[in-house]
Amino acid sequence: MTITVDIPEELADRSRHRLASFSRECLALTALRQGLWTEALLGMFLGLPRMAIDQFLKDHGVDIPYTWEDLERERAVFRRFARRA
């Protein structure tokens, strides 16, 4: 899908070289904050590998929700892998 946005010339002149990335990043961040996209979809849209998504979100002031349940789930996975080794 292609979306066209009219930007006043005086604003476009200030950031012409970054407008495409600004608009993509803004769309992705807004969709994530509104719960329309997951982090995985954001990464797919921006072409970011998994590890770069966390840094992208941190750079843009987005808190990454991480609960005790998340930690416990990851610990359980780690223990399963450790037993196999």
Gaussian input, Z-matrix of N, CA and C with variables (Angstrom, degrees):
# hf/3-21g

backbone

0 1
 N
 C     1     B1
 C     2     B2     1     A1
 N     3     B3     2     A2     1     D1
 C     4     B4     3     A3     2     D2
 C     5     B5     4     A4     3     D3
 N     6     B6     5     A5     4     D4
 C     7     B7     6     A6     5     D5
 C     8     B8     7     A7     6     D6
 N     9     B9     8     A8     7     D7
 C    10    B10     9     A9     8     D8
 C    11    B11    10    A10     9     D9
 N    12    B12    11    A11    10    D10
 C    13    B13    12    A12    11    D11
 C    14    B14    13    A13    12    D12
 N    15    B15    14    A14    13    D13
 C    16    B16    15    A15    14    D14
 C    17    B17    16    A16    15    D15
 N    18    B18    17    A17    16    D16
 C    19    B19    18    A18    17    D17
 C    20    B20    19    A19    18    D18
 N    21    B21    20    A20    19    D19
 C    22    B22    21    A21    20    D20
 C    23    B23    22    A22    21    D21
 N    24    B24    23    A23    22    D22
 C    25    B25    24    A24    23    D23
 C    26    B26    25    A25    24    D24
 N    27    B27    26    A26    25    D25
 C    28    B28    27    A27    26    D26
 C    29    B29    28    A28    27    D27
 N    30    B30    29    A29    28    D28
 C    31    B31    30    A30    29    D29
 C    32    B32    31    A31    30    D30
 N    33    B33    32    A32    31    D31
 C    34    B34    33    A33    32    D32
 C    35    B35    34    A34    33    D33
 N    36    B36    35    A35    34    D34
 C    37    B37    36    A36    35    D35
 C    38    B38    37    A37    36    D36
 N    39    B39    38    A38    37    D37
 C    40    B40    39    A39    38    D38
 C    41    B41    40    A40    39    D39
 N    42    B42    41    A41    40    D40
 C    43    B43    42    A42    41    D41
 C    44    B44    43    A43    42    D42
 N    45    B45    44    A44    43    D43
 C    46    B46    45    A45    44    D44
 C    47    B47    46    A46    45    D45
 N    48    B48    47    A47    46    D46
 C    49    B49    48    A48    47    D47
 C    50    B50    49    A49    48    D48
 N    51    B51    50    A50    49    D49
 C    52    B52    51    A51    50    D50
 C    53    B53    52    A52    51    D51
 N    54    B54    53    A53    52    D52
 C    55    B55    54    A54    53    D53
 C    56    B56    55    A55    54    D54
 N    57    B57    56    A56    55    D55
 C    58    B58    57    A57    56    D56
 C    59    B59    58    A58    57    D57
 N    60    B60    59    A59    58    D58
 C    61    B61    60    A60    59    D59
 C    62    B62    61    A61    60    D60
 N    63    B63    62    A62    61    D61
 C    64    B64    63    A63    62    D62
 C    65    B65    64    A64    63    D63
 N    66    B66    65    A65    64    D64
 C    67    B67    66    A66    65    D65
 C    68    B68    67    A67    66    D66
 N    69    B69    68    A68    67    D67
 C    70    B70    69    A69    68    D68
 C    71    B71    70    A70    69    D69
 N    72    B72    71    A71    70    D70
 C    73    B73    72    A72    71    D71
 C    74    B74    73    A73    72    D72
 N    75    B75    74    A74    73    D73
 C    76    B76    75    A75    74    D74
 C    77    B77    76    A76    75    D75
 N    78    B78    77    A77    76    D76
 C    79    B79    78    A78    77    D77
 C    80    B80    79    A79    78    D78
 N    81    B81    80    A80    79    D79
 C    82    B82    81    A81    80    D80
 C    83    B83    82    A82    81    D81
 N    84    B84    83    A83    82    D82
 C    85    B85    84    A84    83    D83
 C    86    B86    85    A85    84    D84
 N    87    B87    86    A86    85    D85
 C    88    B88    87    A87    86    D86
 C    89    B89    88    A88    87    D87
 N    90    B90    89    A89    88    D88
 C    91    B91    90    A90    89    D89
 C    92    B92    91    A91    90    D90
 N    93    B93    92    A92    91    D91
 C    94    B94    93    A93    92    D92
 C    95    B95    94    A94    93    D93
 N    96    B96    95    A95    94    D94
 C    97    B97    96    A96    95    D95
 C    98    B98    97    A97    96    D96
 N    99    B99    98    A98    97    D97
 C   100   B100    99    A99    98    D98
 C   101   B101   100   A100    99    D99
 N   102   B102   101   A101   100   D100
 C   103   B103   102   A102   101   D101
 C   104   B104   103   A103   102   D102
 N   105   B105   104   A104   103   D103
 C   106   B106   105   A105   104   D104
 C   107   B107   106   A106   105   D105
 N   108   B108   107   A107   106   D106
 C   109   B109   108   A108   107   D107
 C   110   B110   109   A109   108   D108
 N   111   B111   110   A110   109   D109
 C   112   B112   111   A111   110   D110
 C   113   B113   112   A112   111   D111
 N   114   B114   113   A113   112   D112
 C   115   B115   114   A114   113   D113
 C   116   B116   115   A115   114   D114
 N   117   B117   116   A116   115   D115
 C   118   B118   117   A117   116   D116
 C   119   B119   118   A118   117   D117
 N   120   B120   119   A119   118   D118
 C   121   B121   120   A120   119   D119
 C   122   B122   121   A121   120   D120
 N   123   B123   122   A122   121   D121
 C   124   B124   123   A123   122   D122
 C   125   B125   124   A124   123   D123
 N   126   B126   125   A125   124   D124
 C   127   B127   126   A126   125   D125
 C   128   B128   127   A127   126   D126
 N   129   B129   128   A128   127   D127
 C   130   B130   129   A129   128   D128
 C   131   B131   130   A130   129   D129
 N   132   B132   131   A131   130   D130
 C   133   B133   132   A132   131   D131
 C   134   B134   133   A133   132   D132
 N   135   B135   134   A134   133   D133
 C   136   B136   135   A135   134   D134
 C   137   B137   136   A136   135   D135
 N   138   B138   137   A137   136   D136
 C   139   B139   138   A138   137   D137
 C   140   B140   139   A139   138   D138
 N   141   B141   140   A140   139   D139
 C   142   B142   141   A141   140   D140
 C   143   B143   142   A142   141   D141
 N   144   B144   143   A143   142   D142
 C   145   B145   144   A144   143   D143
 C   146   B146   145   A145   144   D144
 N   147   B147   146   A146   145   D145
 C   148   B148   147   A147   146   D146
 C   149   B149   148   A148   147   D147
 N   150   B150   149   A149   148   D148
 C   151   B151   150   A150   149   D149
 C   152   B152   151   A151   150   D150
 N   153   B153   152   A152   151   D151
 C   154   B154   153   A153   152   D152
 C   155   B155   154   A154   153   D153
 N   156   B156   155   A155   154   D154
 C   157   B157   156   A156   155   D155
 C   158   B158   157   A157   156   D156
 N   159   B159   158   A158   157   D157
 C   160   B160   159   A159   158   D158
 C   161   B161   160   A160   159   D159
 N   162   B162   161   A161   160   D160
 C   163   B163   162   A162   161   D161
 C   164   B164   163   A163   162   D162
 N   165   B165   164   A164   163   D163
 C   166   B166   165   A165   164   D164
 C   167   B167   166   A166   165   D165
 N   168   B168   167   A167   166   D166
 C   169   B169   168   A168   167   D167
 C   170   B170   169   A169   168   D168
 N   171   B171   170   A170   169   D169
 C   172   B172   171   A171   170   D170
 C   173   B173   172   A172   171   D171
 N   174   B174   173   A173   172   D172
 C   175   B175   174   A174   173   D173
 C   176   B176   175   A175   174   D174
 N   177   B177   176   A176   175   D175
 C   178   B178   177   A177   176   D176
 C   179   B179   178   A178   177   D177
 N   180   B180   179   A179   178   D178
 C   181   B181   180   A180   179   D179
 C   182   B182   181   A181   180   D180
 N   183   B183   182   A182   181   D181
 C   184   B184   183   A183   182   D182
 C   185   B185   184   A184   183   D183
 N   186   B186   185   A185   184   D184
 C   187   B187   186   A186   185   D185
 C   188   B188   187   A187   186   D186
 N   189   B189   188   A188   187   D187
 C   190   B190   189   A189   188   D188
 C   191   B191   190   A190   189   D189
 N   192   B192   191   A191   190   D190
 C   193   B193   192   A192   191   D191
 C   194   B194   193   A193   192   D192
 N   195   B195   194   A194   193   D193
 C   196   B196   195   A195   194   D194
 C   197   B197   196   A196   195   D195
 N   198   B198   197   A197   196   D196
 C   199   B199   198   A198   197   D197
 C   200   B200   199   A199   198   D198
 N   201   B201   200   A200   199   D199
 C   202   B202   201   A201   200   D200
 C   203   B203   202   A202   201   D201
 N   204   B204   203   A203   202   D202
 C   205   B205   204   A204   203   D203
 C   206   B206   205   A205   204   D204
 N   207   B207   206   A206   205   D205
 C   208   B208   207   A207   206   D206
 C   209   B209   208   A208   207   D207
 N   210   B210   209   A209   208   D208
 C   211   B211   210   A210   209   D209
 C   212   B212   211   A211   210   D210
 N   213   B213   212   A212   211   D211
 C   214   B214   213   A213   212   D212
 C   215   B215   214   A214   213   D213
 N   216   B216   215   A215   214   D214
 C   217   B217   216   A216   215   D215
 C   218   B218   217   A217   216   D216
 N   219   B219   218   A218   217   D217
 C   220   B220   219   A219   218   D218
 C   221   B221   220   A220   219   D219
 N   222   B222   221   A221   220   D220
 C   223   B223   222   A222   221   D221
 C   224   B224   223   A223   222   D222
 N   225   B225   224   A224   223   D223
 C   226   B226   225   A225   224   D224
 C   227   B227   226   A226   225   D225
 N   228   B228   227   A227   226   D226
 C   229   B229   228   A228   227   D227
 C   230   B230   229   A229   228   D228
 N   231   B231   230   A230   229   D229
 C   232   B232   231   A231   230   D230
 C   233   B233   232   A232   231   D231
 N   234   B234   233   A233   232   D232
 C   235   B235   234   A234   233   D233
 C   236   B236   235   A235   234   D234
 N   237   B237   236   A236   235   D235
 C   238   B238   237   A237   236   D236
 C   239   B239   238   A238   237   D237
 N   240   B240   239   A239   238   D238
 C   241   B241   240   A240   239   D239
 C   242   B242   241   A241   240   D240
 N   243   B243   242   A242   241   D241
 C   244   B244   243   A243   242   D242
 C   245   B245   244   A244   243   D243
 N   246   B246   245   A245   244   D244
 C   247   B247   246   A246   245   D245
 C   248   B248   247   A247   246   D246
 N   249   B249   248   A248   247   D247
 C   250   B250   249   A249   248   D248
 C   251   B251   250   A250   249   D249
 N   252   B252   251   A251   250   D250
 C   253   B253   252   A252   251   D251
 C   254   B254   253   A253   252   D252

   B1=1.4289
   B2=1.5298
   B3=1.2884
   B4=1.4554
   B5=1.5239
   B6=1.3227
   B7=1.4559
   B8=1.5213
   B9=1.3128
   B10=1.4569
   B11=1.5174
   B12=1.3236
   B13=1.4581
   B14=1.5248
   B15=1.3137
   B16=1.4587
   B17=1.5237
   B18=1.3335
   B19=1.4614
   B20=1.5258
   B21=1.3220
   B22=1.4625
   B23=1.5334
   B24=1.2952
   B25=1.4641
   B26=1.5268
   B27=1.3408
   B28=1.4702
   B29=1.5295
   B30=1.3279
   B31=1.4658
   B32=1.5239
   B33=1.3031
   B34=1.4636
   B35=1.5200
   B36=1.3271
   B37=1.4584
   B38=1.5244
   B39=1.3135
   B40=1.4666
   B41=1.5287
   B42=1.3139
   B43=1.4723
   B44=1.5218
   B45=1.3050
   B46=1.4662
   B47=1.5290
   B48=1.3045
   B49=1.4624
   B50=1.5287
   B51=1.3360
   B52=1.4582
   B53=1.5267
   B54=1.3173
   B55=1.4721
   B56=1.5276
   B57=1.3108
   B58=1.4623
   B59=1.5257
   B60=1.3359
   B61=1.4619
   B62=1.5273
   B63=1.3408
   B64=1.4668
   B65=1.5240
   B66=1.3129
   B67=1.4645
   B68=1.5235
   B69=1.3265
   B70=1.4651
   B71=1.5310
   B72=1.3399
   B73=1.4551
   B74=1.5270
   B75=1.3119
   B76=1.4595
   B77=1.5280
   B78=1.3153
   B79=1.4624
   B80=1.5244
   B81=1.3309
   B82=1.4578
   B83=1.5284
   B84=1.3308
   B85=1.4597
   B86=1.5224
   B87=1.3091
   B88=1.4599
   B89=1.5266
   B90=1.3199
   B91=1.4639
   B92=1.5288
   B93=1.3230
   B94=1.4640
   B95=1.5232
   B96=1.3242
   B97=1.4721
   B98=1.5218
   B99=1.3225
   B100=1.4593
   B101=1.5284
   B102=1.3222
   B103=1.4546
   B104=1.5159
   B105=1.3248
   B106=1.4669
   B107=1.5242
   B108=1.3345
   B109=1.4613
   B110=1.5215
   B111=1.3174
   B112=1.4567
   B113=1.5250
   B114=1.3302
   B115=1.4655
   B116=1.5302
   B117=1.3223
   B118=1.4699
   B119=1.5315
   B120=1.3271
   B121=1.4654
   B122=1.5194
   B123=1.3402
   B124=1.4568
   B125=1.5235
   B126=1.3253
   B127=1.4598
   B128=1.5135
   B129=1.3234
   B130=1.4655
   B131=1.5268
   B132=1.3319
   B133=1.4576
   B134=1.5292
   B135=1.3284
   B136=1.4609
   B137=1.5242
   B138=1.3256
   B139=1.4632
   B140=1.5241
   B141=1.3525
   B142=1.4582
   B143=1.5178
   B144=1.3332
   B145=1.4656
   B146=1.5209
   B147=1.3160
   B148=1.4706
   B149=1.5270
   B150=1.3101
   B151=1.4584
   B152=1.5295
   B153=1.3019
   B154=1.4640
   B155=1.5299
   B156=1.3183
   B157=1.4679
   B158=1.5216
   B159=1.3227
   B160=1.4631
   B161=1.5188
   B162=1.3296
   B163=1.4594
   B164=1.5257
   B165=1.3277
   B166=1.4588
   B167=1.5301
   B168=1.3267
   B169=1.4616
   B170=1.5286
   B171=1.3217
   B172=1.4643
   B173=1.5273
   B174=1.3326
   B175=1.4691
   B176=1.5241
   B177=1.3345
   B178=1.4642
   B179=1.5296
   B180=1.3356
   B181=1.4592
   B182=1.5116
   B183=1.3236
   B184=1.4663
   B185=1.5272
   B186=1.3214
   B187=1.4601
   B188=1.5237
   B189=1.3058
   B190=1.4583
   B191=1.5247
   B192=1.3360
   B193=1.4618
   B194=1.5269
   B195=1.2996
   B196=1.4612
   B197=1.5156
   B198=1.3157
   B199=1.4602
   B200=1.5266
   B201=1.3304
   B202=1.4633
   B203=1.5243
   B204=1.3225
   B205=1.4618
   B206=1.5275
   B207=1.3228
   B208=1.4701
   B209=1.5303
   B210=1.3320
   B211=1.4599
   B212=1.5226
   B213=1.3158
   B214=1.4666
   B215=1.5243
   B216=1.3128
   B217=1.4704
   B218=1.5311
   B219=1.3316
   B220=1.4620
   B221=1.5248
   B222=1.3236
   B223=1.4694
   B224=1.5220
   B225=1.3273
   B226=1.4652
   B227=1.5234
   B228=1.3218
   B229=1.4762
   B230=1.5212
   B231=1.3279
   B232=1.4623
   B233=1.5251
   B234=1.3325
   B235=1.4759
   B236=1.5241
   B237=1.3449
   B238=1.4700
   B239=1.5206
   B240=1.3140
   B241=1.4668
   B242=1.5210
   B243=1.3210
   B244=1.4551
   B245=1.5264
   B246=1.3316
   B247=1.4735
   B248=1.5081
   B249=1.3209
   B250=1.4733
   B251=1.5235
   B252=1.3029
   B253=1.4729
   B254=1.4980
   A1=108.02
   A2=115.87
   A3=121.83
   A4=108.57
   A5=115.28
   A6=121.59
   A7=107.52
   A8=116.04
   A9=121.27
   A10=109.27
   A11=116.27
   A12=122.03
   A13=108.20
   A14=116.31
   A15=121.08
   A16=109.18
   A17=115.63
   A18=122.09
   A19=107.31
   A20=117.13
   A21=118.68
   A22=110.80
   A23=116.02
   A24=122.32
   A25=112.59
   A26=117.80
   A27=119.76
   A28=111.69
   A29=117.78
   A30=120.52
   A31=110.98
   A32=115.71
   A33=119.91
   A34=111.20
   A35=118.05
   A36=121.32
   A37=112.12
   A38=117.46
   A39=121.03
   A40=112.97
   A41=116.97
   A42=118.72
   A43=112.74
   A44=117.15
   A45=121.85
   A46=113.04
   A47=116.98
   A48=120.50
   A49=113.14
   A50=118.24
   A51=120.64
   A52=114.43
   A53=117.95
   A54=119.79
   A55=112.91
   A56=117.87
   A57=119.63
   A58=110.75
   A59=117.44
   A60=119.06
   A61=111.22
   A62=117.82
   A63=120.14
   A64=110.97
   A65=116.45
   A66=119.44
   A67=111.19
   A68=117.73
   A69=120.26
   A70=110.89
   A71=116.39
   A72=120.27
   A73=111.23
   A74=116.75
   A75=121.18
   A76=110.93
   A77=116.60
   A78=120.71
   A79=110.37
   A80=116.56
   A81=120.71
   A82=111.25
   A83=117.40
   A84=120.73
   A85=111.66
   A86=117.38
   A87=120.97
   A88=110.88
   A89=117.34
   A90=120.97
   A91=110.89
   A92=117.19
   A93=120.89
   A94=110.62
   A95=116.92
   A96=120.99
   A97=112.36
   A98=117.37
   A99=120.48
   A100=112.69
   A101=116.37
   A102=120.52
   A103=114.25
   A104=117.29
   A105=120.46
   A106=111.99
   A107=116.21
   A108=121.84
   A109=109.19
   A110=114.50
   A111=121.53
   A112=108.13
   A113=115.97
   A114=119.71
   A115=110.38
   A116=116.67
   A117=120.16
   A118=110.95
   A119=117.11
   A120=120.09
   A121=111.11
   A122=116.78
   A123=120.74
   A124=110.05
   A125=116.50
   A126=120.82
   A127=112.54
   A128=116.52
   A129=120.25
   A130=110.47
   A131=116.56
   A132=121.28
   A133=111.66
   A134=116.49
   A135=120.48
   A136=113.49
   A137=116.68
   A138=120.02
   A139=113.11
   A140=115.65
   A141=120.62
   A142=110.91
   A143=117.74
   A144=119.41
   A145=109.85
   A146=117.68
   A147=123.17
   A148=112.63
   A149=117.49
   A150=120.34
   A151=111.80
   A152=118.14
   A153=121.56
   A154=111.57
   A155=117.52
   A156=120.74
   A157=110.17
   A158=117.59
   A159=120.52
   A160=111.13
   A161=117.24
   A162=120.67
   A163=110.98
   A164=116.89
   A165=121.03
   A166=110.29
   A167=116.45
   A168=120.41
   A169=110.93
   A170=116.50
   A171=120.12
   A172=110.63
   A173=117.00
   A174=121.87
   A175=112.15
   A176=116.46
   A177=120.82
   A178=112.51
   A179=116.09
   A180=120.36
   A181=115.32
   A182=116.90
   A183=120.65
   A184=108.47
   A185=115.73
   A186=120.22
   A187=109.16
   A188=115.15
   A189=120.20
   A190=107.24
   A191=116.73
   A192=118.26
   A193=110.54
   A194=116.11
   A195=121.74
   A196=106.84
   A197=115.81
   A198=120.77
   A199=110.75
   A200=114.21
   A201=118.98
   A202=110.32
   A203=116.31
   A204=119.81
   A205=111.05
   A206=116.28
   A207=120.10
   A208=110.15
   A209=115.81
   A210=120.18
   A211=110.98
   A212=117.00
   A213=120.44
   A214=111.45
   A215=117.44
   A216=120.85
   A217=110.19
   A218=116.82
   A219=120.03
   A220=111.57
   A221=116.56
   A222=119.64
   A223=110.35
   A224=117.93
   A225=121.32
   A226=110.61
   A227=116.47
   A228=120.01
   A229=109.19
   A230=117.13
   A231=120.63
   A232=111.06
   A233=116.83
   A234=120.15
   A235=111.36
   A236=117.03
   A237=119.64
   A238=110.92
   A239=116.84
   A240=120.36
   A241=111.36
   A242=117.65
   A243=121.84
   A244=110.48
   A245=117.45
   A246=120.61
   A247=111.92
   A248=117.07
   A249=121.39
   A250=111.61
   A251=117.12
   A252=121.05
   A253=112.49
   D1=140.48
   D2=177.15
   D3=-114.68
   D4=132.88
   D5=178.50
   D6=-121.15
   D7=133.94
   D8=178.86
   D9=-109.02
   D10=133.74
   D11=-179.93
   D12=-125.55
   D13=129.46
   D14=175.94
   D15=-86.07
   D16=125.78
   D17=179.97
   D18=-123.85
   D19=129.82
   D20=178.17
   D21=-55.15
   D22=138.99
   D23=-175.19
   D24=-54.10
   D25=-41.38
   D26=-178.43
   D27=-64.00
   D28=-29.48
   D29=175.50
   D30=-79.65
   D31=-40.81
   D32=-179.60
   D33=-63.19
   D34=-37.38
   D35=-179.50
   D36=-61.25
   D37=-30.48
   D38=-177.65
   D39=-73.41
   D40=-25.66
   D41=-174.38
   D42=-141.26
   D43=28.77
   D44=-175.36
   D45=-51.86
   D46=-42.52
   D47=-176.53
   D48=-69.54
   D49=-15.07
   D50=-177.72
   D51=-117.10
   D52=3.13
   D53=-173.81
   D54=-60.21
   D55=-42.21
   D56=-178.35
   D57=-62.79
   D58=-46.79
   D59=-179.53
   D60=-69.83
   D61=-36.98
   D62=176.00
   D63=-57.71
   D64=-46.95
   D65=-176.09
   D66=-67.62
   D67=-39.66
   D68=178.31
   D69=-65.24
   D70=-44.74
   D71=-179.40
   D72=-64.71
   D73=-41.39
   D74=179.15
   D75=-62.46
   D76=-45.64
   D77=178.75
   D78=-60.75
   D79=-46.23
   D80=-178.26
   D81=-63.40
   D82=-45.93
   D83=-179.47
   D84=-64.99
   D85=-41.00
   D86=179.25
   D87=-65.09
   D88=-44.16
   D89=178.88
   D90=-62.54
   D91=-39.20
   D92=178.33
   D93=-66.65
   D94=-48.46
   D95=-178.51
   D96=-62.20
   D97=-31.62
   D98=179.81
   D99=-87.23
   D100=1.61
   D101=177.38
   D102=78.56
   D103=13.96
   D104=179.60
   D105=-81.68
   D106=-30.43
   D107=-179.31
   D108=-124.67
   D109=153.55
   D110=172.14
   D111=-91.63
   D112=171.75
   D113=175.08
   D114=-60.49
   D115=-36.66
   D116=179.87
   D117=-64.12
   D118=-41.86
   D119=178.02
   D120=-66.72
   D121=-39.59
   D122=176.00
   D123=-57.85
   D124=-47.31
   D125=179.67
   D126=-62.62
   D127=-40.07
   D128=178.38
   D129=-63.77
   D130=-43.98
   D131=-179.10
   D132=-63.95
   D133=-40.58
   D134=-178.57
   D135=-89.12
   D136=-6.32
   D137=-179.67
   D138=71.07
   D139=35.45
   D140=-178.13
   D141=-102.54
   D142=137.83
   D143=172.13
   D144=-70.32
   D145=161.08
   D146=-174.08
   D147=-50.73
   D148=-47.15
   D149=-176.21
   D150=-67.13
   D151=-26.88
   D152=-179.74
   D153=-78.65
   D154=-21.88
   D155=-179.24
   D156=-63.62
   D157=-46.44
   D158=179.56
   D159=-59.28
   D160=-42.54
   D161=179.46
   D162=-66.48
   D163=-41.17
   D164=177.36
   D165=-58.29
   D166=-46.88
   D167=-179.59
   D168=-64.48
   D169=-42.22
   D170=178.25
   D171=-61.76
   D172=-43.59
   D173=179.56
   D174=-61.22
   D175=-26.04
   D176=-178.12
   D177=-104.94
   D178=15.60
   D179=173.41
   D180=71.27
   D181=25.04
   D182=179.39
   D183=-97.39
   D184=119.76
   D185=176.53
   D186=-71.40
   D187=135.56
   D188=178.40
   D189=-94.40
   D190=114.72
   D191=-178.43
   D192=-66.41
   D193=125.63
   D194=-179.79
   D195=-143.71
   D196=116.35
   D197=-173.78
   D198=-105.37
   D199=170.48
   D200=174.22
   D201=-60.51
   D202=-34.85
   D203=177.95
   D204=-62.84
   D205=-39.25
   D206=176.25
   D207=-60.71
   D208=-45.84
   D209=179.60
   D210=-61.16
   D211=-46.24
   D212=-179.52
   D213=-63.37
   D214=-39.21
   D215=177.90
   D216=-62.83
   D217=-43.68
   D218=179.17
   D219=-67.00
   D220=-37.63
   D221=177.30
   D222=-63.36
   D223=-40.77
   D224=179.38
   D225=-63.36
   D226=-41.78
   D227=178.12
   D228=-63.16
   D229=-45.29
   D230=179.71
   D231=-59.16
   D232=-44.21
   D233=179.63
   D234=-61.29
   D235=-40.52
   D236=178.34
   D237=-61.49
   D238=-44.35
   D239=179.51
   D240=-67.55
   D241=-37.20
   D242=-179.64
   D243=-64.91
   D244=-37.37
   D245=178.69
   D246=-66.75
   D247=-31.44
   D248=-179.48
   D249=-74.59
   D250=-24.81
   D251=-175.80
   D252=-78.09

